[in-house]
């Protein structure tokens, strides 16, 4: 076999191994136990209220854009992300309906009107309600550190690959709640959403997910 070819394969293997590792994390020691406890926590979670901080990192411009707002989740399939600072912006998922509103206008459409919208809708719901492990559109790896678990989701479908190379979901060990989502794009840009001041199973009216 050509020596240059062997060298190329060896280098590629090293690169792939390095990319699969995350600093401070190792493969989970008890995957079956994690899956069982994570599923139980998700089943017990009916609603979530929290604040969030979103960081958008743009590699080309060497710039970070930080936004803050309020987050609501309610079973089944209701999500509200209300951006308050530095600008006002609203995204609401109410079952199969997605509504986006800014200061100037409001647009609503069915997630089923476009396969990509449907996939992204499912992804968002899966991430916040803890069913991401069951999404067959992704290859999933489970890692852990002393304080967190890390789910690495790598999309299988071409349309999702054009938006994300992978999605990292950080889960707190103390209560199996989603602490942070890191969505990496093919360009190298990424968006990190961190959930803080989380309150579980408080009463939330369906009216919160109706955009007027």
N, C-alpha and C positions, 0 to 999 in steps of 0.2 A: 504494500500500500504506500502511496506517495507520502513522504515524511511531512511535507507541508500540510497535507490534508489531515494527518493525524494530529499535528500541532494545532490546527484550526479547531478540530473537534474537542481537543483537550481544553483550549482556551474558552470555548463556548460553554463547556460543562462547568468550568470554574465561575464564569459570569452568571450562569443560571443558578448555581448553588448560592452564590453571594446574594443574588436578587431575591431568593426565596427566604433568606434569613432576615429577621428584624432585630435590631439591637435591643438587648434586654429581654427578649422573648425566646422560648424554646417550645418544641412540640408538646401539646398538652399530655399530662401523664395519665389521665383517666378520661378518655373521650366519651365513653358510654355514660359515666357519671355526670360529666358536664352537660351532655345532651339532655339527660333526664331532668336535671335541676333547672336548666335554661328553659325547657319546655314548660315545667311546672310554674316558674316565675311568670312566663308569658301568659299562661292560662289564667293566673290569678290577677293579672293586670287588666283592669277594665278601662281605666282612664289614666292619662298623664298630663300634668300641668308643669311647665318649666319655663325658665328663661333660656335663651341660647345666644351664643357668640359664633358668628360665622367669619372665617378667614379665607379669602380668595387670594391665592398666591400666583402671580403672573411671572413666569421665569424670564420671558423676553424683556419685559420692562423692569425686572427686578423690583417689583412692587407688590405690596400686600394691602388688600382692601378689607377692612374690618366692619362688620355690621352686627347690630344687636336687636333682639326682639323677643316676642312671646311665642311659645309653642303649646299647642293643645293636641291631644290624641284621644279618641274614643272608639271603642269597638262598636260596630263593625265598620272598618274602612273609613274613618273620619280623621282628617289631619288638617290643622290650621297653623300656618307659619306667618306671623305678623311682624314684619320688619318695621322698627320704630326709629332707628338711628344708624347711619346719618341721613337716611331717606325713608319715606313710608312706602311700603309695598306689601301686598297681601297675596298669599297663595293658599287656597283651600281645596282639599280633596274631600268630597262628600259622596262616598260610595263610588259610582262610576263617573261622577261629574267633577271636572276640574275648573276652578275659577281663579283667574289672575287679575288683580286690581292694583292700579297705581293712582296717582293724583288726578290723572287725566281721563282714564277710561277703565272699563271692566270687560273682560272677555271670558266667556264660559264655553266649554266644549266637553264632549264625552270622551273618556279615555279609550273607549272602544272604537272611536272614529279613526284611530291610527294605531297600528300595532306597536310602534315605538312608545307612544303615550301610554298604552296599556301596560307595556313592560316596565316603564319607569314608575307608573302608579303602583304596580305590584311590588316593585323594589322598595319604594318608600315605605309602604305599609309593612312589608316583611321586616324591614330594618327596625322600625319602631315598636312592632308588636312581638318581635322575637321569633318569627318564623322563617328567617333568612336561610337557615340550615336546610329547609325543605324546598327551596327554590331550585328547580332542576335546570334553570338557565345559567347557573354558575357552578364552577368548580370551587369547592370550599376547603380551606385549611384552617385548623384550629391550633393556636399557640397560647402560651401563658407566660406571665411574669409573676412576681411576688404578689402584686395587687390587682392585676387585670388579666382577662382573657382577650384574645384577639382573633376575630374571624376575618379571614382574607377571602374575598369573593372575586373570582376571575371570570368574566363573561365568556360564554360559549358562542353566542350568536353574533353574526357580523354587524347587525345594526347597533347592538349595545357596545360592541368593541370600538365602534367609531366615536363613542362618547366617553367610555371608561376603559382603562387598561386593567384597573382593579379597584376594589372598594374595601377599605379596612374599617371594621367595626370593633370598637373597644368596649369591653363589658366589665363592669365592676364585680370583683369576686364577692364582695360583702353581701350584695343583694341581686346579682345577675341582671342589673339594669344597664341599658345602653348609655355609655358615658360620652362617646365621641364617634363621629363618622368622618372618614377621610377618603374623598373621592378623587382618584388620580386619572387625569385625562391623557390621551395619546400625545399631546403636545408637551407633557411634563408639568403643566399647570395642575393645581389641585385645590379642592375646596374642603375645608375642615369645619364641621359643625360640632360644637361642644355644648352639651346640655347641663345646665346648672340650676340649683334651687328646685330640684325635682319633687313633685308631690304626686302620690299615686292614689288612685281610686277615690278621688274627690268627685263630688257631683258636678257634671258638666252638661248643660242643656244642649239639645240638638240644634237650637237656634244659633249657637255659636258658629256653626258651620254653614250658615246661610248668609250669603253676601248680598247686601242691599244696595 
